[in-house]
């Protein structure tokens, strides 16, 4: 398996960049759109709030597909402002952040 995998996912006329980086034992997963991003448990919501990022955290994911099938575990203040909610499906979130 590759150490770094990238994938673009189309959302209407836009797309989001999906990254999977193999660290020592687990993967760092990020789905990045123009208006925000989805992150796995490796990244810090405290820091996302500090920088006023629209960020959503998912838990228990090891692949990009897992992240797309997940629900919002936690979210930043800025993510709330753009209409994202806790337990919302990530497939719906990417339509907002694309």
N, C-alpha and C positions, 0 to 999 in steps of 0.2 A: 504494500500500500504506500502511496505517495505521502511525503511529509506535509506538503501543501497542496490543497485542491481548491480551485476556484470554479464558480459556475454563475452564469447570468440567468436570472429568471424573469421572463417577460410579465409585466403587469400592465395590461392595456397597451399604451404606446410607450410606456416607460419600462425600466427594468431595475432589479436590485442585484447587487453583487453579493454572492454567498461565498464565504471563506471557511475552510476547515484546515486547521493547523495541528498536526500531531505533535504534542509535547512529550513528556516522558511516558506517562501511562494513559493519558486521556487526550481528548481533542478540544481545542479552542474553536468555537463556532461563532461566527458573526454573519448576520444578514444586514447589509447596509443599503439604505435608500437615500434619496436626496433630503428627506425631512427627518430622518432618524434611523435607528438601528435596533436590531434584536441581538442580544448577547447571551452567552451561556454563563454558567455559574463562576467561571474563572474571572470574570470582569466585575468591577465594583459599581454598584448603584450609587454609593456615596460619592464617588468621583464623577459619575455621570451627572448627578445633581449639582455638584460643585461647578461643573463647566456648562450647566444649563443645556445639556443634551437631551433630545427626545429619545430615551432609551427604554427598552423593554428587556426583562430577563426571563429566560426559560430555564428549567432545571431538568436533569436526567437525560440530556441529549448527547449523542455521540456522533451523529451525522447531520448533514444538512437536511436530509429527509426527516429525521427525528425532530429537528427544530421547526420545520414547516408544519409538522403534524401536532406540535405542542400548543399549549395555551400560556397566556401571560401569567407568570408567577409574581412578578413585581414590576413596577414602572416608575419612571422619574416624574417629577412635577411637570416638566415640559411635555412629556408624552400624554399626560392627563389633559393638558391644554389643547392638544390637537385631536382629542376625542378617543384616545385609547383607554380601555378599561381592563381591570384585573380579570383573569379567566377568559378573556377574549381569545378566539382562535388566531394563531399567528398567520394563517392564510388570509384572514381579514385585516390584520395589522399591516401586512405588507402592502395592501391596497392604499393605506393611509400614508405610509412612509415612503412609498416609491417616488 
